[in-house]
Amino acid sequence: MSSFAPFDARLRFKECGLSQSGAPGISNDNKPEVGSNDLNEGPSMSIFRPYPVQYVSRWKTKQGEEILVRPIRPEDEPMMVKFHATLSDQTVYLRYFHMEKLSTRVAHERLVQKCFVEYDREMALVAERTPPDTGQPEIIAVGRLTKSKSDDEAELAVLVSDRYQRHGLGAELVRRLIQVGRDQKLREIVANILPENYAMRALADRFGFKMRASDDPTIVVAVLNLSGE
Ligand SMILES: CC(C)(COP(=O)(O)OP(=O)(O)OC[C@H]1O[C@@H](n2cnc3c(N)ncnc32)[C@H](O)[C@@H]1OP(=O)(O)O)[C@@H](O)C(=O)NCCC(=O)NCCS
């Protein structure tokens, strides 16, 4: 069975084996730090979940700000609470197709599921920035690729904090999630979009998604076919 986490035991992180910035150890040349967290040093995150380090790397926004893009992890829950607090009603509506209260979005039971990802069914990438004045990392965008019942199709969704929209983050997360889909030899990636969501429609169009008729007239379905590649 295909998996979102082709896993090399040499790349395991200790459960709390993260750099001081709170990010998984990565070197300046954007490569994961291999071997710095030996399995014998302590409990490994991989005992519970293999962490897909191959999807960790730095990237610069259009504004030149350095961002870390990496798969989500269970310890991200407090940062996800803060991230949700930054979202406008409009952004929430466009993502969830209805108003979802902040208290519902940040409920522990929900966020545990969102952060404790089964990487063989789902890939969630977060964009993390570390403001120089506080040194405290914060999540400013999340992209998710979730397999549907069939193993070769997945749904894509992206959510960018209002203050950081139009910085190129949405496009970068979509680009990376498409690559994850390719790695997994998915047949197609689907995005359900509200018709009035011109930003997401433009983004889908840019990456070659085609609009498909939907049974639900309130939703536009964008489909990226990967099978012919
Ligand atoms: C849709 C969304 C993910 C786009 O992310 P983003 O980081 O703001 O987008 P980017 O900066 O990467 O923009 C990429 C391209 O998308 C299009 N785009 C983005 N925002 C747009 C807007 N407000 N109006 C029109 N086009 C827009 C443009 O073509 C843009 O390229 P350009 O800036 O070179 O013109 C983001 O606006 C968002 O989170 N919206 C609310 C939640 C949502 O709609 N999620 C999608 C559910 S599937």
The ligand as an ORCA input file, in Angstrom:
! r2SCAN-3c Opt
* xyz 0 1
  C      -6.835     30.995     -1.343
  C      -5.559     31.142     -0.530
  C      -5.144     29.771     -0.025
  C      -4.463     31.707     -1.448
  O      -3.260     31.759     -0.708
  P      -2.291     33.017     -0.817
  O      -1.057     32.709     -0.065
  O      -3.027     34.241     -0.437
  O      -2.026     33.065     -2.387
  P      -0.654     33.376     -3.124
  O      -0.028     34.595     -2.557
  O       0.162     32.154     -3.188
  O      -1.213     33.742     -4.563
  C      -1.079     32.862     -5.652
  C      -1.999     33.320     -6.760
  O      -3.360     33.094     -6.416
  C      -4.166     34.154     -6.938
  N      -4.732     34.931     -5.844
  C      -4.370     34.864     -4.531
  N      -5.142     35.689     -3.811
  C      -5.994     36.287     -4.684
  C      -7.049     37.214     -4.535
  N      -7.389     37.720     -3.345
  N      -7.743     37.579     -5.634
  C      -7.419     37.090     -6.854
  N      -6.411     36.190     -7.057
  C      -5.731     35.797     -5.986
  C      -3.239     35.024     -7.788
  O      -3.204     34.477     -9.083
  C      -1.933     34.804     -7.077
  O      -0.810     35.061     -7.868
  P      -0.216     36.554     -7.922
  O      -0.127     37.061     -6.503
  O       1.113     36.342     -8.565
  O      -1.184     37.357     -8.735
  C      -5.737     32.129      0.661
  O      -6.219     33.350      0.159
  C      -6.664     31.621      1.731
  O      -6.245     30.986      2.686
  N      -7.971     31.915      1.568
  C      -8.978     31.533      2.567
  C      -9.143     30.022      2.694
  C      -9.399     29.387      1.357
  O     -10.079     29.921      0.501
  N      -8.850     28.186      1.184
  C      -9.051     27.402      0.004
  C     -10.059     26.316      0.273
  S      -9.823     24.974     -0.870
*
